[in-house]
Amino acid sequence: MPKNKGDEEMNNIIFMAKETASSVQALKYLCIEKADDIKVLCAVVREVDVGLIEICKKNNIQIYTEGQLLDDYYKGKLAVDYLFSFYWKKIGKEILGIAKKGAINFHPGPLPEARGSGYHIAILESWGYWGVTAHYMDEEFDTGEIIDCRHFQIDEKMVNVDLVKRTHKELYQLFEGIVDKIARGEPLYSKAQKAGRYFSISKLEKEKFILDSDTTEEIERKIRAFWNPPYTGAQICIKGKNYTVINEDVLLWIKKHIHG
């Protein structure tokens, strides 16, 4: 039988996200499996995030902009325990301060070595592993105290699209574990990050280009590191026009996933 809890015993949360496989599963989990322990007060999502919007409508979750969120908070209409983030951009200090118990980001990469938009770097630099992280948020990108970081091994021939898929599967499992602890009233211990690396989207786009100075091995890694259709992959520029390059690894991926 479901538990009956008073509002004072519930954990009230704000959900801020762009639509990914992990964020969709996470919002469903909150609404279906944890509705007796955690109340989603509102969500901040983009107009293009149709899957998240549909879940919100089905569960009577109000969709806010950042401005509307702050307006209702300062009017005393929101009492928030946690902010859960799968967001696509930096969240301002005012919004972070809304959550009494903490603003937690679920980052699709290992920290502190892969802040920002990383994925490709594990393939470009042959790391042999990747990871996912839950951390408290501060005013910078992906620098807050780490609650949990989980690593997993990756195959040397892995392409970006498969790494992204595996990462969001792992990230959702990490999310479940964190939420279950909160629902049980267990403390979330955290530790400060050490120095790390940050990868911007603009730097990512520059790294897609194949250079005359690249070795054959470097070209092969670039092709695998950026293959994630329908986005542009590794690029060459011929007569002022950019083209996406593929190799045997990508052809095998196409055969497996498209032609069966």
Backbone as CSV, one residue per row, in Angstrom:
resi,resn,N_x,N_y,N_z,CA_x,CA_y,CA_z,C_x,C_y,C_z
1,MET,0.847,-1.194,0.000,0.000,0.000,0.000,0.882,1.243,0.000
2,PRO,0.531,2.279,-0.783,1.342,3.495,-0.785,1.300,4.190,0.548
3,LYS,2.387,4.881,0.845,2.463,5.637,2.081,1.704,6.940,1.936
4,ASN,1.191,7.434,3.034,0.565,8.744,3.038,1.452,9.681,3.842
5,LYS,1.987,10.655,3.184,2.889,11.581,3.844,2.319,12.980,3.798
6,GLY,2.513,13.706,4.863,2.149,15.111,4.860,3.148,15.891,4.041
7,ASP,2.753,17.081,3.580,3.636,17.878,2.751,4.941,18.200,3.456
8,GLU,4.892,18.311,4.794,6.101,18.674,5.531,7.134,17.559,5.518
9,GLU,6.712,16.329,5.191,7.647,15.205,5.154,8.150,14.933,3.745
10,MET,7.567,15.558,2.765,7.970,15.362,1.384,9.211,16.191,1.083
11,ASN,10.015,15.723,0.154,11.101,16.518,-0.382,10.593,17.209,-1.641
12,ASN,10.541,18.521,-1.617,10.068,19.295,-2.763,11.244,19.638,-3.666
13,ILE,11.091,19.346,-4.952,12.212,19.577,-5.859,11.779,20.361,-7.094
14,ILE,12.763,21.041,-7.676,12.639,21.664,-8.992,13.467,20.819,-9.952
15,PHE,12.932,20.538,-11.126,13.617,19.724,-12.124,13.973,20.621,-13.310
16,MET,15.262,20.779,-13.585,15.723,21.604,-14.701,16.525,20.732,-15.657
17,ALA,16.111,20.701,-16.934,16.764,19.737,-17.824,16.597,20.096,-19.288
18,LYS,17.545,19.604,-20.082,17.311,19.447,-21.509,16.973,17.972,-21.719
19,GLU,16.350,17.660,-22.836,15.877,16.294,-23.031,16.996,15.367,-23.495
20,THR,17.249,14.363,-22.686,18.170,13.281,-23.010,17.535,11.987,-22.526
21,ALA,18.148,10.867,-22.879,17.612,9.581,-22.420,17.585,9.532,-20.892
22,SER,18.612,10.076,-20.242,18.668,10.013,-18.780,17.688,10.970,-18.124
23,SER,17.513,12.170,-18.666,16.601,13.128,-18.033,15.146,12.687,-18.153
24,VAL,14.779,12.077,-19.281,13.413,11.568,-19.451,13.147,10.448,-18.453
25,GLN,14.074,9.500,-18.344,13.911,8.412,-17.368,13.865,8.948,-15.945
26,ALA,14.690,9.946,-15.674,14.754,10.509,-14.320,13.432,11.150,-13.924
27,LEU,12.839,11.929,-14.807,11.573,12.582,-14.485,10.458,11.545,-14.330
28,LYS,10.462,10.529,-15.167,9.479,9.453,-15.018,9.641,8.759,-13.667
29,TYR,10.873,8.522,-13.270,11.134,7.847,-11.997,10.591,8.654,-10.830
30,LEU,10.803,9.955,-10.864,10.298,10.816,-9.799,8.776,10.786,-9.741
31,CYS,8.150,10.808,-10.910,6.683,10.890,-10.970,5.993,9.566,-10.669
32,ILE,6.638,8.466,-11.042,5.979,7.162,-10.921,6.443,6.394,-9.680
33,GLU,7.758,6.300,-9.496,8.295,5.451,-8.425,8.479,6.182,-7.097
34,LYS,8.670,7.490,-7.137,9.008,8.222,-5.918,7.983,9.289,-5.552
35,ALA,6.795,9.188,-6.100,5.778,10.211,-5.871,5.340,10.301,-4.413
36,ASP,5.547,9.233,-3.622,5.173,9.254,-2.210,6.214,9.953,-1.342
37,ASP,7.417,10.137,-1.875,8.506,10.707,-1.093,8.994,12.054,-1.622
38,ILE,8.836,12.259,-2.919,9.392,13.445,-3.566,8.329,14.098,-4.438
39,LYS,8.163,15.389,-4.276,7.181,16.127,-5.061,7.907,17.054,-6.030
40,VAL,7.629,16.896,-7.320,8.188,17.786,-8.326,7.306,19.032,-8.401
41,LEU,7.799,20.118,-7.870,6.999,21.350,-7.832,6.831,21.958,-9.212
42,CYS,7.899,21.955,-10.002,7.853,22.534,-11.338,9.069,22.071,-12.116
43,ALA,9.044,22.322,-13.410,10.161,21.959,-14.275,10.523,23.144,-15.154
44,VAL,11.815,23.272,-15.436,12.295,24.264,-16.393,12.925,23.491,-17.542
45,VAL,12.246,23.508,-18.691,12.706,22.777,-19.874,12.550,23.679,-21.095
46,ARG,13.108,23.245,-22.216,13.014,24.014,-23.455,11.754,23.628,-24.222
47,GLU,11.336,24.488,-25.146,10.156,24.202,-25.961,10.356,22.967,-26.828
48,VAL,11.600,22.662,-27.180,11.874,21.504,-28.043,11.872,20.185,-27.275
49,ASP,11.830,20.249,-25.956,11.908,19.039,-25.135,10.526,18.403,-24.979
50,VAL,10.008,17.883,-26.086,8.608,17.446,-26.124,8.348,16.247,-25.206
51,GLY,9.342,15.366,-25.049,9.154,14.227,-24.165,9.014,14.654,-22.719
52,LEU,9.863,15.561,-22.274,9.772,16.078,-20.910,8.478,16.851,-20.696
53,ILE,8.094,17.627,-21.692,6.848,18.403,-21.589,5.648,17.475,-21.453
54,GLU,5.646,16.387,-22.201,4.534,15.428,-22.123,4.439,14.813,-20.729
55,ILE,5.579,14.452,-20.142,5.579,13.887,-18.785,5.038,14.914,-17.797
56,CYS,5.446,16.156,-17.957,4.969,17.225,-17.060,3.456,17.373,-17.159
57,LYS,2.929,17.371,-18.364,1.486,17.518,-18.547,0.719,16.351,-17.936
58,LYS,1.230,15.149,-18.112,0.557,13.965,-17.574,0.541,13.959,-16.055
59,ASN,1.518,14.613,-15.459,1.643,14.590,-14.001,1.368,15.940,-13.355
60,ASN,0.739,16.834,-14.121,0.340,18.157,-13.606,1.510,18.926,-13.004
61,ILE,2.652,18.843,-13.666,3.835,19.595,-13.248,3.894,20.884,-14.058
62,GLN,3.924,21.996,-13.373,3.940,23.278,-14.061,5.302,23.514,-14.697
63,ILE,5.300,24.003,-15.931,6.534,24.307,-16.645,6.816,25.805,-16.539
64,TYR,8.010,26.133,-16.048,8.416,27.518,-15.826,9.577,27.904,-16.739
65,THR,9.712,29.200,-16.937,10.978,29.747,-17.402,11.804,30.067,-16.149
66,GLU,13.063,30.399,-16.329,13.886,30.766,-15.176,13.304,31.999,-14.479
67,GLY,12.847,32.961,-15.277,12.271,34.174,-14.709,11.014,33.905,-13.900
68,GLN,10.132,33.060,-14.414,8.900,32.712,-13.690,9.221,31.966,-12.405
69,LEU,10.254,31.144,-12.455,10.671,30.407,-11.264,11.078,31.377,-10.152
70,LEU,11.897,32.345,-10.496,12.336,33.319,-9.499,11.183,34.186,-9.004
71,ASP,10.285,34.553,-9.910,9.133,35.375,-9.512,8.301,34.666,-8.446
72,ASP,7.961,33.401,-8.697,7.140,32.662,-7.733,7.890,32.409,-6.434
73,TYR,9.198,32.213,-6.527,9.978,31.997,-5.309,9.957,33.257,-4.434
74,TYR,10.196,34.409,-5.040,10.223,35.647,-4.255,8.843,36.077,-3.775
75,LYS,7.815,35.550,-4.394,6.451,35.796,-3.921,6.057,34.832,-2.800
76,GLY,6.962,33.917,-2.453,6.692,32.965,-1.377,5.853,31.783,-1.786
77,LYS,5.768,31.523,-3.099,4.926,30.435,-3.576,5.660,29.103,-3.683
78,LEU,6.981,29.120,-3.522,7.763,27.894,-3.664,8.633,27.658,-2.443
79,ALA,8.493,26.489,-1.843,9.381,26.047,-0.767,10.133,24.837,-1.300
80,VAL,11.416,24.994,-1.576,12.174,24.002,-2.336,13.270,23.374,-1.483
81,ASP,13.327,22.048,-1.498,14.399,21.339,-0.812,15.604,21.128,-1.728
82,TYR,15.361,20.543,-2.900,16.443,20.246,-3.829,16.125,20.766,-5.226
83,LEU,17.179,21.093,-5.947,17.091,21.335,-7.380,17.851,20.204,-8.050
84,PHE,17.193,19.483,-8.960,17.847,18.434,-9.746,18.086,18.973,-11.140
85,SER,19.319,18.878,-11.615,19.667,19.473,-12.907,20.239,18.457,-13.890
86,PHE,19.658,18.468,-15.091,20.249,17.859,-16.288,20.320,18.984,-17.336
87,TYR,20.652,20.176,-16.869,20.514,21.407,-17.660,21.602,21.514,-18.724
88,TRP,21.389,22.429,-19.672,22.304,22.601,-20.793,23.165,23.858,-20.674
89,LYS,22.955,24.654,-19.639,23.741,25.875,-19.484,23.919,26.180,-18.001
90,LYS,24.768,27.175,-17.738,25.056,27.556,-16.362,23.795,28.092,-15.683
91,ILE,23.560,27.669,-14.452,22.417,28.126,-13.669,22.901,29.205,-12.707
92,GLY,22.191,30.331,-12.692,22.619,31.482,-11.919,22.528,31.294,-10.419
93,LYS,23.263,32.141,-9.706,23.356,32.077,-8.243,21.993,32.195,-7.585
94,GLU,21.119,33.067,-8.119,19.795,33.267,-7.517,18.998,31.975,-7.510
95,ILE,19.004,31.281,-8.631,18.233,30.042,-8.721,18.860,28.958,-7.854
96,LEU,20.177,28.859,-7.857,20.835,27.857,-7.023,20.484,28.055,-5.554
97,GLY,20.303,29.317,-5.159,19.998,29.609,-3.763,18.596,29.256,-3.329
98,ILE,17.737,28.893,-4.275,16.354,28.532,-3.950,16.295,27.227,-3.151
99,ALA,17.165,26.294,-3.505,17.110,24.952,-2.902,17.755,24.952,-1.517
100,LYS,16.973,24.673,-0.482,17.462,24.720,0.903,18.499,23.636,1.189
101,LYS,18.308,22.452,0.618,19.196,21.335,0.919,20.287,21.135,-0.125
102,GLY,20.125,21.753,-1.278,21.177,21.655,-2.275,20.680,21.554,-3.696
103,ALA,21.487,22.077,-4.621,21.238,21.953,-6.059,22.215,20.913,-6.591
104,ILE,21.672,19.835,-7.154,22.496,18.707,-7.584,22.463,18.586,-9.105
105,ASN,23.641,18.558,-9.707,23.747,18.365,-11.151,24.152,16.924,-11.447
106,PHE,23.533,16.362,-12.482,23.865,15.008,-12.932,24.606,15.155,-14.252
107,HIS,25.914,15.020,-14.160,26.829,15.363,-15.252,27.229,14.121,-16.047
108,PRO,27.070,14.145,-17.380,27.398,12.973,-18.195,28.880,12.861,-18.515
109,GLY,29.678,12.846,-17.466,31.117,12.714,-17.628,31.783,12.586,-16.278
110,PRO,33.032,12.122,-16.241,33.763,12.011,-14.979,34.323,13.373,-14.578
111,LEU,34.251,13.680,-13.291,34.812,14.933,-12.775,35.936,14.609,-11.790
112,PRO,36.964,15.462,-11.786,37.045,16.786,-12.423,37.678,16.791,-13.806
113,GLU,38.002,15.625,-14.359,38.800,15.588,-15.585,38.023,15.910,-16.850
114,ALA,36.681,15.986,-16.792,35.901,16.249,-18.009,34.725,17.165,-17.704
115,ARG,35.024,18.414,-17.405,33.977,19.409,-17.199,33.489,19.925,-18.549
116,GLY,32.234,20.374,-18.575,31.691,20.908,-19.816,31.251,19.806,-20.762
117,SER,31.514,19.999,-22.064,31.086,19.058,-23.104,32.243,18.152,-23.485
118,GLY,32.306,16.974,-22.897,33.486,16.131,-22.987,33.456,14.975,-23.961
119,TYR,32.602,14.001,-23.744,32.523,12.742,-24.508,33.716,12.441,-25.424
120,HIS,33.858,13.264,-26.474,34.839,13.003,-27.527,36.255,12.825,-27.012
121,ILE,36.578,13.515,-25.895,37.974,13.545,-25.467,38.460,12.172,-25.035
122,ALA,37.572,11.342,-24.490,37.975,10.001,-24.055,38.414,9.153,-25.246
123,ILE,37.809,9.407,-26.404,38.170,8.669,-27.618,39.392,9.309,-28.273
124,LEU,39.406,10.636,-28.365,40.540,11.337,-28.979,41.851,11.013,-28.271
125,GLU,41.794,10.957,-26.932,43.009,10.762,-26.144,43.168,9.325,-25.633
126,SER,42.322,8.427,-26.101,42.412,6.997,-25.750,42.464,6.775,-24.245
127,TRP,41.501,7.368,-23.518,41.473,7.229,-22.061,41.229,5.788,-21.629
128,GLY,40.370,5.093,-22.368,40.023,3.726,-21.977,38.891,3.657,-20.968
129,TYR,38.411,4.798,-20.527,37.298,4.837,-19.579,36.523,6.132,-19.772
130,TRP,35.340,6.155,-19.183,34.537,7.377,-19.093,33.809,7.298,-17.754
131,GLY,32.869,8.204,-17.504,32.185,8.156,-16.223,31.017,9.106,-16.149
132,VAL,30.337,9.089,-15.008,29.202,9.976,-14.740,29.340,10.494,-13.309
133,THR,28.800,11.675,-13.058,29.015,12.321,-11.759,27.763,13.026,-11.263
134,ALA,27.507,12.915,-9.964,26.509,13.747,-9.291,27.277,14.698,-8.385
135,HIS,26.999,15.992,-8.507,27.731,16.961,-7.692,26.842,18.135,-7.328
136,TYR,27.150,18.736,-6.192,26.478,19.973,-5.830,26.939,21.078,-6.778
137,MET,26.045,21.999,-7.055,26.348,23.047,-8.016,26.798,24.325,-7.325
138,ASP,27.788,24.978,-7.942,28.184,26.314,-7.525,28.062,27.219,-8.748
139,GLU,28.683,28.383,-8.703,28.482,29.365,-9.768,29.285,29.073,-11.028
140,GLU,30.203,28.111,-10.974,30.997,27.757,-12.144,30.474,26.460,-12.757
141,PHE,31.023,26.105,-13.920,30.598,24.890,-14.610,31.263,23.660,-14.000
142,ASP,30.453,22.775,-13.422,30.898,21.434,-13.034,32.072,21.444,-12.041
143,THR,32.069,22.395,-11.104,33.178,22.492,-10.155,32.759,22.235,-8.710
144,GLY,31.464,22.035,-8.460,30.984,21.854,-7.099,31.394,20.524,-6.487
145,GLU,31.169,20.396,-5.182,31.573,19.187,-4.463,30.907,17.935,-5.027
146,ILE,31.683,16.871,-5.137,31.220,15.617,-5.744,30.527,14.737,-4.707
147,ILE,29.320,14.305,-5.048,28.569,13.358,-4.222,28.952,11.930,-4.602
148,ASP,29.001,11.679,-5.903,29.364,10.340,-6.389,29.864,10.468,-7.824
149,CYS,30.916,9.734,-8.150,31.438,9.659,-9.517,31.736,8.204,-9.825
150,ARG,31.166,7.703,-10.913,31.331,6.302,-11.285,32.006,6.204,-12.643
151,HIS,33.059,5.405,-12.720,33.788,5.194,-13.965,33.372,3.866,-14.597
152,PHE,33.499,3.795,-15.916,33.295,2.533,-16.617,34.266,2.455,-17.789
153,GLN,34.650,1.238,-18.127,35.603,1.020,-19.203,34.930,1.193,-20.565
154,ILE,35.690,1.675,-21.542,35.158,1.786,-22.905,36.101,1.088,-23.880
155,ASP,35.512,0.510,-24.894,36.263,-0.223,-25.909,37.083,0.737,-26.760
156,GLU,38.245,0.296,-27.192,39.130,1.172,-27.974,38.539,1.523,-29.342
157,LYS,37.558,0.776,-29.810,36.933,1.065,-31.095,35.568,1.744,-30.944
158,MET,35.219,2.148,-29.727,33.911,2.761,-29.499,33.769,4.070,-30.280
159,VAL,32.546,4.309,-30.798,32.257,5.576,-31.474,31.416,6.446,-30.544
160,ASN,31.411,7.733,-30.816,30.790,8.705,-29.923,29.337,8.378,-29.607
161,VAL,28.550,8.030,-30.600,27.123,7.803,-30.379,26.892,6.684,-29.371
162,ASP,27.711,5.641,-29.404,27.565,4.547,-28.440,28.046,4.956,-27.053
163,LEU,29.055,5.808,-26.996,29.524,6.311,-25.709,28.455,7.175,-25.052
164,VAL,27.802,8.016,-25.852,26.719,8.856,-25.317,25.588,7.984,-24.771
165,LYS,25.205,6.973,-25.530,24.128,6.081,-25.100,24.492,5.371,-23.805
166,ARG,25.689,4.836,-23.714,26.134,4.137,-22.496,26.186,5.115,-21.319
167,THR,26.647,6.331,-21.576,26.781,7.325,-20.512,25.429,7.658,-19.893
168,HIS,24.409,7.853,-20.727,23.107,8.225,-20.179,22.431,7.061,-19.458
169,LYS,22.759,5.848,-19.853,22.285,4.686,-19.097,22.914,4.683,-17.713
170,GLU,24.214,4.921,-17.640,24.918,4.962,-16.361,24.473,6.156,-15.516
171,LEU,24.223,7.287,-16.180,23.821,8.492,-15.454,22.457,8.315,-14.806
172,TYR,21.543,7.662,-15.504,20.240,7.409,-14.911,20.361,6.491,-13.687
173,GLN,21.198,5.471,-13.780,21.384,4.575,-12.633,21.972,5.329,-11.443
174,LEU,22.880,6.253,-11.719,23.435,7.090,-10.657,22.346,7.962,-10.041
175,PHE,21.498,8.536,-10.888,20.382,9.364,-10.425,19.469,8.568,-9.499
176,GLU,19.102,7.377,-9.903,18.246,6.517,-9.067,18.839,6.340,-7.676
177,GLY,20.125,6.061,-7.632,20.772,5.826,-6.349,20.745,7.053,-5.448
178,ILE,20.992,8.222,-6.020,20.975,9.464,-5.248,19.566,9.756,-4.747
179,VAL,18.581,9.625,-5.626,17.186,9.903,-5.259,16.700,8.927,-4.191
180,ASP,17.087,7.676,-4.317,16.678,6.690,-3.310,17.236,7.044,-1.932
181,LYS,18.460,7.533,-1.879,19.036,7.964,-0.609,18.242,9.130,-0.019
182,ILE,17.903,10.091,-0.867,17.128,11.243,-0.402,15.766,10.783,0.122
183,ALA,15.119,9.880,-0.613,13.803,9.386,-0.201,13.864,8.656,1.138
184,ARG,14.987,7.983,1.409,15.144,7.263,2.680,15.635,8.165,3.815
185,GLY,15.911,9.411,3.488,16.389,10.336,4.507,17.856,10.175,4.849
186,GLU,18.622,9.528,3.970,20.046,9.328,4.218,20.837,10.572,3.811
187,PRO,21.912,10.869,4.515,22.720,12.041,4.160,23.484,11.820,2.860
188,LEU,23.735,12.893,2.136,24.539,12.843,0.922,25.900,13.465,1.232
189,TYR,26.899,12.617,1.408,28.237,13.108,1.701,28.908,13.567,0.405
190,SER,29.765,14.571,0.499,30.416,15.097,-0.691,31.843,15.511,-0.366
191,LYS,32.638,15.667,-1.414,34.022,16.109,-1.234,34.393,17.093,-2.331
192,ALA,35.300,18.003,-1.995,35.718,19.039,-2.936,36.463,18.426,-4.121
193,GLN,36.316,19.078,-5.273,37.032,18.629,-6.458,38.465,19.141,-6.451
194,LYS,39.327,18.390,-7.122,40.686,18.846,-7.398,40.683,19.606,-8.719
195,ALA,41.848,20.056,-9.146,41.956,20.758,-10.433,41.537,19.822,-11.557
196,GLY,40.900,20.378,-12.592,40.413,19.557,-13.690,40.530,20.257,-15.028
197,ARG,39.857,19.691,-16.016,39.865,20.245,-17.371,38.447,20.584,-17.795
198,TYR,38.324,21.644,-18.579,37.018,22.085,-19.081,37.032,22.043,-20.598
199,PHE,35.937,21.513,-21.183,35.822,21.400,-22.637,34.592,22.172,-23.105
200,SER,34.819,23.199,-23.893,33.724,24.034,-24.394,33.198,23.481,-25.712
201,ILE,31.976,23.854,-26.054,31.391,23.434,-27.327,32.174,24.029,-28.491
202,SER,32.625,25.279,-28.342,33.384,25.912,-29.422,34.697,25.168,-29.677
203,LYS,35.347,24.721,-28.601,36.588,23.953,-28.763,36.291,22.602,-29.397
204,LEU,35.180,21.999,-29.004,34.761,20.727,-29.585,34.616,20.846,-31.098
205,GLU,33.961,21.914,-31.555,33.727,22.092,-32.988,35.045,22.258,-33.742
206,LYS,36.021,22.950,-33.152,37.318,23.122,-33.800,38.060,21.798,-33.907
207,GLU,37.911,20.968,-32.879,38.637,19.696,-32.853,38.096,18.686,-33.854
208,LYS,36.935,18.958,-34.417,36.362,18.051,-35.417,37.152,18.036,-36.724
209,PHE,37.909,19.093,-36.989,38.555,19.212,-38.300,39.824,18.375,-38.392
210,ILE,39.919,17.641,-39.480,41.091,16.831,-39.775,42.146,17.738,-40.398
211,LEU,43.360,17.691,-39.827,44.445,18.554,-40.266,45.439,17.780,-41.125
212,ASP,46.150,18.495,-41.974,47.173,17.845,-42.800,48.245,17.192,-41.940
213,SER,48.461,17.758,-40.749,49.511,17.247,-39.861,49.074,16.027,-39.046
214,ASP,47.770,15.674,-39.080,47.273,14.537,-38.316,47.837,13.228,-38.851
215,THR,48.191,12.331,-37.930,48.600,10.990,-38.338,47.359,10.177,-38.707
216,THR,47.588,9.027,-39.326,46.472,8.143,-39.668,45.702,7.742,-38.412
217,GLU,46.438,7.447,-37.341,45.794,7.062,-36.084,44.947,8.203,-35.527
218,GLU,45.460,9.423,-35.592,44.707,10.586,-35.103,43.441,10.817,-35.917
219,ILE,43.512,10.618,-37.216,42.337,10.767,-38.076,41.289,9.724,-37.723
220,GLU,41.728,8.478,-37.533,40.797,7.412,-37.171,40.091,7.730,-35.854
221,ARG,40.843,8.235,-34.873,40.241,8.579,-33.585,39.251,9.732,-33.724
222,LYS,39.592,10.734,-34.522,38.669,11.859,-34.719,37.359,11.383,-35.337
223,ILE,37.430,10.488,-36.295,36.215,9.985,-36.946,35.327,9.287,-35.929
224,ARG,35.933,8.434,-35.084,35.148,7.733,-34.064,34.666,8.678,-32.965
225,ALA,35.503,9.665,-32.620,35.195,10.573,-31.514,34.008,11.486,-31.797
226,PHE,33.718,11.727,-33.078,32.660,12.684,-33.412,31.500,12.083,-34.205
227,TRP,31.479,10.761,-34.341,30.374,10.153,-35.093,29.136,10.037,-34.199
228,ASN,28.166,10.905,-34.439,26.927,10.909,-33.661,25.824,11.555,-34.508
229,PRO,25.348,10.824,-35.529,24.322,11.409,-36.419,23.057,11.756,-35.643
230,PRO,22.367,12.847,-36.019,22.512,13.637,-37.250,23.483,14.798,-37.139
231,TYR,24.307,14.845,-36.080,25.269,15.929,-35.940,26.459,15.708,-36.868
232,THR,27.126,16.787,-37.225,28.297,16.662,-38.085,29.389,15.891,-37.369
233,GLY,30.081,15.048,-38.128,31.167,14.279,-37.560,32.497,14.948,-37.816
234,ALA,33.575,14.139,-37.849,34.889,14.680,-38.188,34.816,15.344,-39.558
235,GLN,35.477,16.484,-39.700,35.292,17.312,-40.889,36.587,17.484,-41.699
236,ILE,36.395,17.579,-43.014,37.456,18.090,-43.888,36.855,19.236,-44.687
237,CYS,37.692,20.185,-45.037,37.239,21.338,-45.799,37.860,21.271,-47.197
238,ILE,37.006,21.204,-48.223,37.457,21.151,-49.612,36.807,22.296,-50.378
239,LYS,37.621,23.167,-50.932,37.147,24.317,-51.699,36.112,25.124,-50.926
240,GLY,36.387,25.303,-49.634,35.538,26.140,-48.798,34.288,25.461,-48.260
241,LYS,34.099,24.172,-48.545,32.921,23.451,-48.068,33.340,22.323,-47.148
242,ASN,32.622,22.170,-46.021,32.954,21.137,-45.039,32.209,19.839,-45.337
243,TYR,32.922,18.722,-45.153,32.347,17.403,-45.364,32.632,16.524,-44.159
244,THR,31.654,15.671,-43.798,31.850,14.707,-42.721,32.522,13.457,-43.279
245,VAL,33.523,12.978,-42.552,34.317,11.826,-42.984,33.951,10.606,-42.152
246,ILE,33.871,9.436,-42.800,33.655,8.192,-42.074,34.758,7.201,-42.426
247,ASN,34.856,6.134,-41.636,35.854,5.093,-41.884,35.201,3.721,-41.732
248,GLU,36.013,2.674,-41.692,35.479,1.318,-41.596,34.712,1.090,-40.297
249,ASP,35.183,1.670,-39.201,34.486,1.513,-37.917,33.076,2.082,-38.000
250,VAL,32.943,3.240,-38.621,31.634,3.875,-38.754,30.759,3.089,-39.736
251,LEU,31.340,2.581,-40.807,30.567,1.763,-41.744,30.019,0.520,-41.046
252,LEU,30.814,-0.079,-40.179,30.340,-1.234,-39.418,29.211,-0.828,-38.473
253,TRP,29.326,0.351,-37.860,28.264,0.863,-36.986,26.968,1.047,-37.787
254,ILE,27.079,1.624,-38.983,25.900,1.849,-39.830,25.264,0.502,-40.199
255,LYS,26.099,-0.455,-40.570,25.587,-1.775,-40.940,24.837,-2.415,-39.779
256,LYS,25.400,-2.300,-38.567,24.799,-2.921,-37.385,23.505,-2.234,-36.971
257,HIS,23.483,-0.907,-36.954,22.372,-0.160,-36.382,21.302,0.260,-37.378
258,ILE,21.676,0.336,-38.644,20.711,0.795,-39.642,20.253,-0.337,-40.547
259,HIS,21.187,-1.175,-40.944,20.847,-2.257,-41.865,20.687,-3.606,-41.164
260,GLY,20.894,-3.612,-39.831,20.712,-4.850,-39.079,21.787,-5.865,-39.328
